[in-house]
Amino acid sequence: MFAFPPLRLSALTLALLAVHAIAAEEVPEPAIQIEADEAIARSRTEAEAHGNVIIQRDTTEVRSEWAQYDSATDHLKAGDAVRMTRDGDVLTGNNLDYYLGPRRGTLDNPDYHVAQGVARADAVKLLFDGPDRYKMRSARFTTCPADRDDWYLRASTLSLDYANNVGMAYNGWIQFYGVPILYSPWLNFPLSGNRQTGFLAPSIAFDNRNGIDIQTPFYWNIAPNYDATFYPRYLTDRGTMLGAEFRYLQPSYNGQIRAERISDHKEEEDRYSISFLHRQQITPRLSMSAQVEKVSDDDYFNDFGDQVAVASQTNLPRELAFNYAGDGWSGLARWQRFQTLQSESDPVDIPYARLPQLYYSSSPHWIKGAQISLTGEYTDFSHPTKIDGQRMWVNPTITYPLLQTSYAFIKPKVGVHASYYMLNDNGNIEGDNISRVLPTFSLDSGLIFERDDTFKGWDYTQTLEPRAYYVYIPYKDQSNLPNFDSALTDFSLAQIFSENRYSGNDRINDANQITLALTTRFFEGDSGEERFNATIGQRFYFQDQRVTLDAYEKPADVQESDLLISFGGRLWRQFIANYSLQYNVNEGATARADAGLGWAPGEGRALNLRYVMNRNVSPIIEQIDISGQWPITRNWYGVARYNYSLKDHSSLEALAGLEYNAGCWALRLVAQRYVNDDSDTAEDEDKYTVTYFAMLELGGLVGLGSNPVATLRQSIPGYTDVVAPTSIK
């Protein structure tokens, strides 16, 4: 027996490892270093150390009062007060019995702190079950810091497998401030943001249409490129809904299938929803997409969807499309029809089906300096009640800039729009073949002036940009043409610089008009960021417009359009203001106005005020919208929105809630009421949907309740999620 003063026994252990490795004819493990007040070499393979022992190998360090190491078996024993650090993880306990190579062993009375301190655990015994795998007996696990025991996951056995990103708790329950709130004989949870098979946190919500809504999703991680989610859902007022979603991803294609069904005992009928989406790159130039959506009835999204679904789901597509990208040209072949969801208060015009639609577009370089465009389309339109048939059109155009500099441009453009219709017989209406050929001409011109200046120490650049846009299209009577896909576009600063005020290709307006506009912008002198812009524009007609959307519409006989004014920008720090006005100069009245103020000085701080008025639609819209998110105290945040119709003297949406962020857990409480049926015959209980959200989030482990974040983001511009997700490792 030999005693050594405090020193590193690197040479000794290296020799022991070398002898053992040569005997075994294997590549040796990295050297182990032992530092202690006293060290003893008992044999060629065994060493013992006492007093302030520090043992290191690679990223593993063990500190203890005493230690025994056998290089032949790579076996380490340490005791009394053990502190083990591995890849940033810290484990403390009483007695360590550990094999360094396979990383297997035990630690008594362990305390476990994950790297960066985002999670910790304690137990009666910890078992090392291989690289990055731990098992704990009679364990507690939390993401709260060491000085707080707000919540714990307790389990008779807790398994943490960082190699596969999965945590498992057997005979486990969650305890929140000493109160058990969730029990399960088996719980699994992710240890980072990666996905894994298992039950997701249950979702519990309440609204006045369905009662209590409980959903318990199960996620199946089939493969890295396949997964499925099953979500049984129980609604107390309607029954049990079964739903599932399957997603797939391959290098050349991807998609998802979703379906749900319920035997609704409130409506006494079976109701369902199906959706399918597939995208595929067949060749480097040819791609394909397919989409099918279908619901059992018009009120499906009103009853089972959220506000976004109610507002957006009107025409559900069923289509198959092929796209081809050639050298300087592209083509589209599409077959498309819709399921149209109707509302008693706002009937929807059923769109035409396209069976098929063939589209071609190219930009040949036939003339140097010219911008040439060739577009054309063939479509077979089908409709259950309206006249239908086939339409073909081509539209070649050429733009040749006469002047194109940093301070001025002059761009004339000429084109021809030729259409041919082959209409079908429809009841008493006899089919016919009709053609239309219209030449088009436009001249776009503008100047850009700049000046640099300083205002109270602020360096800025101001621009002044006058623009003139002239269009000439001769008149041609189009009242005998069907209207498959044309509509009047929204009058705006973007639209007044276009040739046609109609969308689609069934109506081409006659035009002999000029648009005049003036824009000014202010830019930061240092960063070049735009801080403010303002535009005023108006269109002037040299002759009356005679083409209308249908034969019953009265042609316009005005000499000038409405006046358009728009200005806004970031006026001060994070304070943003915007205003737009459409003013009818002939009637001396405002046709439309939109004013908004927004202030978002930091995360979790946003205030918004907006006023909207539009007399161009029926019924007339006049609304005021107030929304915001703001800290109330150190950890509490308030959220609210109130959207009020001044015309109807009624609320369209009201939302209020509180969010609490305690660091390792968070609470969200939100109530929302919005209009889903504004018909005069609707009862109050059917006119509004009232939903209550309550969500308890426990670190990166689990969320219990119904999450309102998607609703808050949709309702409150500038909303930020104040509860950042935490990766346990």
C-alpha positions in Angstrom: 0.0 0.0 0.0 1.3 3.4 -1.0 0.1 6.9 0.0 0.5 9.9 -2.2 0.2 13.6 -1.5 -2.5 15.6 -3.4 -1.7 15.0 -7.1 -3.2 13.8 -10.4 -2.9 10.1 -11.0 -3.2 10.5 -14.8 0.0 8.6 -15.5 -1.0 5.7 -13.2 -4.5 5.3 -14.7 -3.2 5.7 -18.2 -0.8 2.8 -17.6 -3.6 0.7 -16.1 -5.8 1.5 -19.1 -3.0 0.7 -21.6 -2.3 -2.7 -20.0 -6.0 -3.5 -20.0 -6.6 -2.3 -23.5 -3.6 -4.3 -24.9 -4.8 -7.4 -23.2 -8.3 -7.0 -24.7 -7.0 -5.8 -28.1 -9.5 -2.9 -28.1 -9.2 0.8 -28.6 -8.7 2.3 -25.1 -11.2 4.7 -23.5 -10.0 8.3 -23.0 -7.7 8.7 -20.0 -9.3 9.1 -16.6 -7.8 11.7 -14.2 -8.0 11.4 -10.4 -7.2 14.3 -8.1 -7.5 13.9 -4.3 -5.9 14.7 -0.9 -4.8 11.1 -0.6 -4.6 8.4 -3.3 -3.7 4.7 -3.0 -2.9 2.2 -5.8 -4.0 -1.2 -4.5 -3.0 -3.2 -7.6 -2.2 -2.7 -11.3 -5.9 -2.0 -12.1 -7.3 -0.6 -8.8 -7.0 2.8 -7.2 -8.6 4.4 -4.2 -8.7 8.1 -3.2 -9.9 10.1 -0.2 -10.6 13.8 0.5 -11.8 16.3 -2.1 -11.8 13.7 -4.8 -12.2 14.9 -8.4 -12.5 12.3 -11.2 -12.7 13.4 -14.8 -13.1 11.7 -18.2 -14.2 13.6 -21.3 -17.3 15.6 -20.3 -18.0 13.7 -17.1 -16.7 14.9 -13.7 -17.3 13.3 -10.3 -16.6 15.0 -7.0 -16.9 13.1 -3.7 -15.3 12.5 -0.3 -13.9 9.1 -1.3 -13.7 7.0 -4.5 -12.7 3.6 -5.8 -11.8 2.9 -9.4 -11.1 -0.4 -11.2 -9.7 0.1 -14.7 -10.2 -3.5 -15.6 -14.0 -3.1 -15.4 -14.1 0.6 -15.8 -16.0 0.6 -12.5 -16.2 3.6 -10.2 -17.6 3.8 -6.7 -17.9 7.1 -4.8 -19.6 8.2 -1.7 -20.8 10.4 1.1 -21.4 13.6 -0.9 -21.3 12.9 -4.6 -21.6 15.6 -7.3 -21.6 14.4 -10.9 -21.5 16.7 -13.9 -22.2 15.3 -17.4 -22.6 17.5 -20.5 -23.9 20.3 -18.3 -26.3 18.1 -16.3 -25.7 18.1 -12.5 -26.5 15.1 -10.3 -25.9 15.0 -6.5 -26.5 12.2 -4.1 -25.0 9.9 -1.4 -23.5 6.8 -3.0 -22.5 6.3 -6.6 -22.0 2.9 -8.2 -21.2 3.5 -11.9 -19.6 1.9 -14.9 -18.0 4.7 -17.0 -17.9 2.9 -20.3 -21.5 1.7 -20.7 -22.7 4.5 -18.5 -24.7 2.3 -16.2 -25.1 2.3 -12.5 -27.0 3.7 -9.5 -27.0 6.9 -7.4 -28.8 7.0 -4.0 -31.0 9.9 -2.9 -30.3 11.8 -6.2 -31.0 15.4 -7.1 -30.9 16.0 -10.8 -30.5 19.4 -12.6 -30.8 19.5 -16.4 -28.3 21.6 -18.3 -29.0 25.4 -18.2 -31.2 24.7 -15.2 -34.5 24.4 -17.2 -35.5 21.2 -15.3 -34.7 19.2 -12.1 -35.7 16.0 -10.4 -35.2 14.1 -7.1 -35.7 10.5 -6.2 -34.9 7.7 -3.7 -32.6 6.1 -6.3 -31.4 6.9 -9.8 -30.4 4.2 -12.3 -28.1 5.1 -15.1 -29.4 3.0 -18.0 -26.9 3.9 -20.8 -25.9 7.1 -22.5 -28.4 9.9 -21.8 -30.9 7.5 -20.2 -32.0 7.8 -16.5 -34.5 5.9 -14.4 -35.6 7.2 -11.0 -37.6 5.5 -8.2 -40.1 7.5 -6.2 -39.3 10.5 -8.3 -40.4 14.1 -8.6 -39.8 16.2 -11.8 -40.3 19.9 -12.4 -39.1 22.8 -14.5 -39.3 25.3 -11.6 -36.1 26.7 -10.2 -34.5 25.1 -7.1 -36.1 27.6 -4.7 -39.6 27.0 -5.9 -41.8 23.9 -5.7 -44.9 25.3 -7.5 -45.7 22.1 -9.3 -44.2 18.6 -9.7 -44.7 15.5 -11.7 -44.6 12.6 -9.2 -44.1 9.0 -10.2 -43.3 5.6 -8.8 -40.9 5.3 -11.7 -39.7 8.1 -13.9 -37.7 7.4 -17.1 -35.9 10.2 -18.9 -34.5 9.1 -22.3 -32.7 12.0 -24.0 -31.4 9.7 -26.8 -35.0 9.3 -28.0 -36.4 12.6 -26.6 -39.1 10.9 -24.4 -40.0 11.0 -20.7 -42.2 8.4 -19.2 -43.9 8.4 -15.8 -45.5 5.3 -14.4 -48.2 5.5 -11.8 -47.8 9.3 -12.1 -49.7 12.4 -11.2 -49.2 16.1 -11.5 -49.3 18.1 -8.3 -49.9 21.9 -8.4 -49.3 23.8 -5.2 -49.8 20.6 -3.3 -53.1 19.7 -5.0 -53.2 16.7 -7.4 -54.8 17.8 -10.7 -54.1 15.0 -13.1 -53.4 11.2 -12.6 -52.5 8.5 -15.1 -51.0 5.1 -14.7 -48.8 6.0 -17.6 -47.7 9.5 -18.8 -45.3 10.3 -21.5 -43.9 13.8 -22.5 -41.3 15.2 -24.8 -38.0 16.4 -23.4 -37.5 18.9 -26.3 -39.6 20.3 -29.1 -39.3 17.1 -31.1 -42.3 14.9 -31.6 -43.1 11.5 -30.0 -45.9 9.0 -29.8 -48.3 9.3 -26.9 -51.4 11.1 -25.5 -51.3 14.8 -25.9 -52.6 17.1 -23.1 -56.4 17.0 -22.9 -58.3 20.1 -24.1 -61.3 21.3 -22.2 -63.4 24.2 -23.4 -67.0 25.5 -23.0 -69.3 27.5 -25.3 -73.0 28.1 -25.5 -73.5 26.1 -28.7 -71.9 22.8 -27.6 -71.6 22.9 -23.8 -68.5 21.4 -22.3 -66.0 20.4 -25.0 -63.4 17.7 -24.0 -60.8 16.5 -26.4 -58.1 13.9 -25.7 -55.7 13.7 -28.7 -53.4 10.8 -29.3 -50.3 11.4 -31.4 -48.7 8.5 -33.3 -45.1 9.2 -34.6 -45.2 6.5 -37.2 -41.9 7.5 -38.9 -39.8 10.6 -39.4 -41.9 11.4 -42.5 -45.3 10.0 -41.3 -47.5 10.8 -38.4 -51.1 10.6 -37.3 -53.3 12.3 -34.7 -56.5 10.8 -33.3 -58.7 13.1 -31.4 -61.8 11.7 -29.8 -64.0 14.7 -28.7 -67.0 14.8 -26.4 -69.4 17.7 -26.5 -72.0 17.5 -23.7 -74.8 19.1 -25.8 -74.2 17.1 -29.0 -72.4 13.8 -28.3 -69.1 12.1 -29.2 -67.1 13.2 -32.2 -64.3 10.9 -33.6 -61.6 12.5 -35.7 -58.2 11.7 -37.2 -55.5 13.4 -39.2 -52.7 11.7 -41.2 -49.7 13.5 -42.6 -47.0 12.3 -44.9 -43.8 13.8 -46.3 -41.5 12.4 -49.1 -38.8 14.2 -51.1 -41.1 14.6 -54.1 -44.6 14.8 -52.4 -46.4 15.6 -49.2 -49.9 15.9 -48.0 -52.5 15.4 -45.2 -55.9 13.7 -44.8 -58.3 14.8 -42.1 -61.8 13.5 -41.2 -64.2 13.8 -38.3 -67.8 12.6 -37.7 -70.4 13.0 -35.0 -73.9 11.6 -34.5 -75.4 15.0 -33.3 -78.2 14.3 -30.9 -79.0 18.0 -30.8 -79.7 18.2 -34.5 -80.6 14.5 -34.7 -78.4 13.8 -37.7 -75.0 12.5 -38.6 -72.5 15.3 -39.4 -69.0 15.1 -40.8 -66.1 16.9 -42.3 -63.4 15.6 -44.7 -60.3 17.3 -46.1 -57.5 16.1 -48.3 -54.5 17.9 -49.6 -51.7 16.5 -51.8 -48.7 18.2 -53.5 -46.2 16.4 -55.7 -43.2 17.4 -57.8 -43.6 14.8 -60.7 -40.5 16.1 -62.6 -38.2 19.1 -62.1 -40.7 21.1 -64.3 -44.0 19.4 -63.7 -45.9 19.6 -60.3 -49.3 18.5 -59.2 -51.7 19.4 -56.4 -55.0 17.9 -55.3 -57.4 19.3 -52.7 -60.8 18.1 -51.5 -62.9 19.6 -48.8 -66.4 18.6 -47.8 -68.8 19.0 -44.9 -72.2 17.5 -44.2 -74.1 20.8 -43.9 -74.0 24.6 -44.1 -73.8 25.1 -40.4 -70.9 22.7 -39.7 -68.2 25.3 -39.1 -70.7 27.5 -37.2 -71.2 24.7 -34.7 -67.8 23.1 -34.5 -65.3 25.6 -35.8 -63.8 28.8 -34.4 -64.2 32.4 -35.5 -61.6 32.0 -38.2 -63.3 28.9 -39.7 -66.7 30.6 -39.6 -65.4 33.7 -41.5 -63.3 31.9 -44.1 -65.1 28.7 -45.0 -67.6 29.6 -47.7 -66.6 27.9 -50.9 -64.9 24.5 -50.2 -62.7 23.5 -53.1 -62.4 20.2 -54.9 -59.7 20.5 -57.4 -56.9 18.8 -59.3 -54.2 20.9 -60.9 -51.0 20.4 -62.9 -48.4 23.1 -63.3 -45.5 23.1 -65.8 -42.6 25.5 -65.8 -40.8 25.7 -69.1 -38.0 28.0 -70.2 -39.7 31.4 -70.2 -43.2 30.0 -70.2 -45.6 28.2 -67.9 -48.8 26.2 -68.1 -51.7 25.2 -65.9 -54.3 22.5 -66.2 -57.0 22.5 -63.5 -60.3 20.8 -62.8 -62.2 22.7 -60.1 -65.6 22.8 -58.4 -66.9 23.9 -55.0 -69.2 23.1 -52.2 -70.8 26.4 -51.3 -72.0 27.0 -47.7 -75.1 29.2 -47.6 -76.2 31.6 -44.9 -79.8 32.8 -44.5 -78.7 36.3 -43.7 -76.0 36.5 -46.5 -76.7 34.1 -49.4 -73.6 33.3 -51.4 -73.6 33.1 -55.3 -72.4 29.6 -56.3 -69.3 29.9 -58.4 -68.9 28.2 -61.7 -67.0 24.9 -61.9 -64.0 24.8 -64.3 -63.9 21.4 -66.0 -61.2 21.9 -67.1 -59.2 25.2 -67.1 -56.1 25.3 -69.3 -53.8 28.4 -68.9 -50.6 29.5 -70.7 -48.2 32.3 -70.0 -44.9 33.3 -71.5 -42.5 36.2 -71.7 -40.5 35.8 -74.9 -37.4 38.0 -75.6 -38.2 38.8 -79.2 -37.4 42.5 -79.1 -34.4 43.8 -77.2 -35.5 46.2 -74.4 -39.2 45.2 -74.7 -41.3 43.4 -72.2 -43.5 41.0 -74.1 -46.3 38.9 -72.5 -48.4 36.2 -74.1 -51.2 34.8 -72.0 -54.2 32.6 -73.0 -56.8 30.3 -71.5 -59.4 27.7 -72.4 -62.1 26.9 -69.8 -65.2 24.8 -69.8 -67.6 26.4 -67.3 -70.4 24.4 -65.6 -73.2 25.7 -63.4 -76.4 24.0 -62.1 -78.7 26.9 -62.8 -76.9 29.5 -64.9 -76.0 29.5 -68.6 -72.6 27.8 -69.1 -70.3 26.9 -71.8 -66.7 27.2 -73.0 -64.5 30.3 -73.2 -61.2 30.9 -74.9 -59.1 34.1 -74.7 -55.7 35.3 -75.6 -54.0 38.5 -74.5 -50.6 39.4 -76.1 -49.1 42.7 -74.7 -45.8 44.5 -75.3 -44.3 47.2 -73.1 -41.4 49.2 -74.4 -39.8 51.7 -71.9 -39.0 55.0 -73.6 -37.3 56.2 -70.5 -36.1 54.2 -67.4 -33.8 55.9 -65.0 -33.5 56.4 -61.2 -35.4 59.6 -61.4 -38.0 59.1 -64.3 -39.8 56.5 -66.3 -42.1 56.5 -69.4 -43.6 53.1 -70.3 -46.1 52.7 -73.1 -48.0 49.4 -73.4 -50.2 48.0 -76.2 -52.1 44.8 -76.2 -55.1 42.9 -77.6 -57.7 41.0 -75.7 -59.5 38.5 -77.9 -62.3 36.2 -76.5 -64.5 33.5 -78.0 -67.5 31.8 -76.3 -69.3 28.6 -77.2 -72.4 28.6 -75.0 -74.6 25.6 -74.1 -78.4 25.4 -74.3 -79.9 26.1 -70.9 -83.7 25.6 -70.6 -85.3 28.2 -72.8 -82.0 29.9 -73.6 -80.4 28.8 -76.9 -76.6 28.4 -76.9 -74.6 30.7 -79.1 -71.1 31.4 -80.3 -69.8 34.9 -79.5 -66.5 36.6 -80.0 -65.0 39.8 -78.7 -61.7 41.6 -79.8 -60.5 44.7 -77.9 -57.2 46.6 -78.4 -55.7 48.2 -75.2 -53.3 51.0 -74.8 -51.7 52.5 -71.6 -48.9 54.9 -70.9 -47.4 55.0 -67.4 -45.0 57.8 -66.5 -43.5 59.3 -63.4 -40.8 61.4 -61.8 -38.8 60.9 -58.5 -37.4 64.0 -56.8 -35.2 63.7 -53.7 -33.8 66.1 -51.1 -31.8 65.6 -47.9 -32.6 67.7 -44.9 -32.4 67.9 -41.1 -35.2 68.5 -38.6 -34.2 69.0 -35.0 -31.1 66.9 -35.3 -32.9 64.2 -37.4 -31.3 63.5 -40.8 -33.9 62.4 -43.4 -34.4 62.1 -47.1 -37.7 63.2 -48.6 -39.0 62.1 -52.0 -41.7 63.7 -54.2 -43.1 61.3 -56.8 -45.7 62.6 -59.3 -47.2 59.9 -61.5 -49.5 60.0 -64.6 -51.2 56.8 -66.0 -53.3 57.0 -69.2 -55.5 54.2 -70.5 -57.4 53.9 -73.7 -59.8 50.9 -74.6 -62.6 51.4 -77.1 -66.2 50.6 -76.2 -67.7 47.3 -77.2 -71.1 46.1 -76.1 -70.7 43.1 -73.8 -74.2 42.7 -72.5 -74.7 39.6 -74.6 -71.7 37.9 -72.9 -72.1 35.6 -69.9 -70.3 36.5 -66.7 -68.4 33.4 -65.6 -65.7 35.0 -63.3 -65.8 38.8 -63.5 -66.5 41.1 -60.6 -65.9 44.8 -59.8 -62.6 45.2 -58.1 -62.1 47.2 -55.0 -61.4 50.9 -55.8 -58.0 51.7 -54.3 -54.7 53.3 -55.0 -53.5 50.0 -56.5 -56.5 49.6 -58.7 -56.5 53.1 -60.3 -53.1 52.2 -61.9 -54.7 49.2 -63.7 -56.3 49.0 -67.1 -59.4 47.1 -66.2 -61.7 47.8 -63.2 -63.1 44.3 -63.5 -61.5 41.1 -62.3 -61.7 38.0 -64.5 -61.9 38.0 -68.3 -65.7 38.4 -69.1 -65.8 42.2 -68.8 -63.2 44.6 -70.2 -64.1 48.2 -69.4 -64.0 50.9 -72.0 -61.6 53.6 -71.1 -60.3 57.0 -72.1 -59.0 58.2 -68.8 -55.9 59.4 -66.9 -54.9 58.8 -63.3 -52.9 61.5 -61.6 -51.2 60.8 -58.2 -48.6 62.4 -56.0 -46.6 60.5 -53.4 -44.1 61.7 -50.8 -41.9 59.6 -48.6 -39.6 60.3 -45.7 -36.6 58.0 -45.0 -34.2 57.8 -42.1 -30.9 59.4 -43.1 -28.7 56.7 -41.5 -30.7 53.4 -41.9 -32.8 54.2 -45.0 -35.9 53.0 -43.2 -39.2 54.5 -44.4 -40.8 56.5 -41.6 -43.7 58.1 -43.4 -45.5 58.2 -46.7 -48.5 60.0 -48.1 -50.4 59.7 -51.5 -53.2 61.5 -53.1 -54.7 60.3 -56.4 -57.7 60.6 -58.7 -58.8 59.3 -62.0 -60.3 61.6 -64.7 -62.6 60.3 -67.5 -62.5 61.9 -70.9 -65.7 60.1 -71.9 -68.5 58.2 -70.1 -67.9 54.6 -69.1 -70.5 52.4 -70.7 -69.5 48.8 -70.0 -71.3 47.3 -66.9 -71.1 44.1 -65.0 -74.6 43.1 -66.1 -77.3 44.4 -68.6 -79.4 45.9 -65.7 -76.6 48.1 -64.3 -76.7 51.8 -65.1 -73.5 53.0 -66.9 -71.4 55.6 -65.0 -71.6 59.2 -66.3 -69.1 60.9 -64.0 -66.1 62.9 -65.2 -63.9 62.0 -62.3 -63.5 59.2 -59.8 -63.6 59.4 -56.1 -60.6 61.1 -54.5 -58.2 58.7 -52.8 -55.9 59.9 -49.9 -53.6 57.7 -47.9 -50.9 58.5 -45.4 -49.2 56.9 -42.4 -46.1 55.4 -41.0 -44.0 55.0 -37.8 -44.3 58.5 -36.5 -42.5 58.0 -33.1 -40.6 55.0 -31.8 -43.1 52.1 -32.0 -46.2 54.4 -32.6 -47.8 53.7 -36.0 -50.6 55.7 -37.5 -52.4 55.1 -40.8 -55.3 56.7 -42.5 -57.0 56.2 -45.9 -60.0 58.1 -47.4 -62.2 57.5 -50.4 -64.1 60.8 -51.0 -67.0 61.1 -53.5 -66.4 64.5 -55.0 -69.6 64.5 -57.0 -71.8 63.9 -53.9 -69.6 65.7 -51.5 -69.5 62.7 -49.1 -67.1 60.2 -47.7 -67.5 56.8 -49.4 -65.0 54.9 -47.3 -62.6 55.7 -44.5 -60.1 53.6 -42.5 -58.1 55.1 -39.6 -55.8 53.1 -37.3 -53.5 53.8 -34.4 -51.1 51.2 -33.1 -48.5 51.3 -30.3 -46.3 48.3 -29.5 -43.4 49.5 -27.4 -42.2 46.0 -26.4 -43.0 42.3 -25.9 -46.4 41.9 -24.3 -47.3 45.5 -25.0 -49.7 46.4 -27.8 -52.6 48.9 -28.1 -54.7 49.3 -31.2 -57.5 51.6 -32.2 -59.2 51.4 -35.6 -62.2 53.0 -37.2 -63.7 51.6 -40.5 -66.6 53.0 -42.6 -67.6 51.8 -46.0 -70.7 53.0 -47.9 -69.8 51.1 -51.1 -71.2 47.8 -49.7 -74.6 46.7 -48.7 -75.3 46.7 -45.8 -73.2 49.8 -45.0 -70.3 49.1 -42.6 -69.3 51.5 -39.8 -67.3 49.9 -37.0 -64.9 50.8 -34.3 -62.3 48.3 -33.0 -60.2 48.5 -29.8 -57.8 45.8 -28.8 -54.7 45.4 -26.7 -52.3 43.4 -24.6 -50.6 45.1 -21.6 -48.9 44.1 -18.4 -50.9 44.7 -15.3 -48.4 43.7 -12.6 -45.1 42.0 -12.7 -46.4 38.7 -14.0 -50.0 39.5 -15.0 -51.0 40.6 -18.5 -54.4 41.7 -19.7 -55.8 41.1 -23.1 -59.0 42.5 -24.6 -60.8 43.4 -27.9 -64.1 45.1 -28.5 -65.4 45.4 -32.1 -68.6 47.5 -32.2 -70.9 48.2 -35.1 -71.9 51.9 -34.9 -74.6 51.4 -37.6 -76.3 48.4 -35.8 -75.6 49.6 -32.3 -74.4 46.1 -31.4 -71.2 44.3 -30.5 -69.6 42.1 -33.2 -66.9 40.7 -31.0 -66.0 41.1 -27.4 -62.9 39.4 -25.8 -61.3 39.8 -22.4 -58.8 37.8 -20.5 -55.8 37.5 -18.2 -52.5 35.8 -18.7 -50.1 35.0 -15.8 -46.5 34.0 -16.4 -44.8 32.5 -13.4 -41.7 31.4 -15.3 -42.0 27.7 -14.9 -45.8 27.7 -15.3 -48.5 29.9 -16.8 -52.2 30.5 -16.7 -54.5 31.9 -19.4 -58.2 32.8 -18.8 -60.1 34.2 -21.8 -63.7 34.7 -22.7 -64.9 35.5 -26.2 -68.2 36.3 -27.8 -68.7 36.9 -31.5 -71.5 37.0 -34.0 -72.0 33.9 -36.1 -75.5 34.6 -37.5 -76.6 38.2 -38.0 -80.0 37.4 -39.6 -83.0 39.2 -38.2 -84.7 35.9 -37.3 -81.8 34.6 -35.2 -82.4 34.3 -31.5 -79.8 35.8 -29.2 -78.7 32.3 -28.1 -78.1 31.4 -31.8 -76.8 34.8 -33.0 -73.7 34.7 -30.8 -71.1 32.1 -29.9 -69.6 32.5 -26.4 -66.5 30.5 -25.7 -64.4 30.3 -22.5 -60.7 29.4 -22.6 -58.7 28.2 -19.6 -55.2 27.0 -20.0 -52.6 25.9 -17.4 -49.2 25.4 -18.9 -46.6 23.6 -16.8 -43.2 24.5 -18.2 -42.2 22.5 -21.3 -44.1 19.4 -19.9 -47.8 19.8 -20.5 -50.7 22.2 -21.1 -54.1 21.5 -19.5 -57.2 23.1 -20.9 -58.0 25.0 -24.1 -55.4 27.2 -25.6 -56.5 30.7 -26.6 -53.3 31.8 -28.3 -54.5 31.3 -31.9 -57.7 33.3 -31.1 -55.6 36.1 -29.4 -53.3 36.4 -32.4 -56.2 36.7 -34.8 -58.1 39.2 -32.6 -55.3 41.5 -31.4 -52.8 42.9 -33.9 -49.3 42.9 -32.4 -50.1 40.2 -29.8 -47.1 38.3 -28.5 -47.1 35.0 -26.6 -45.6 35.9 -23.2 -45.2 32.3 -22.3 -42.1 31.1 -24.2 -42.0 27.4 -24.7 -39.2 25.7 -22.7 -37.1 22.8 -24.0 -36.3 20.5 -21.1 -32.9 19.8 -22.7 
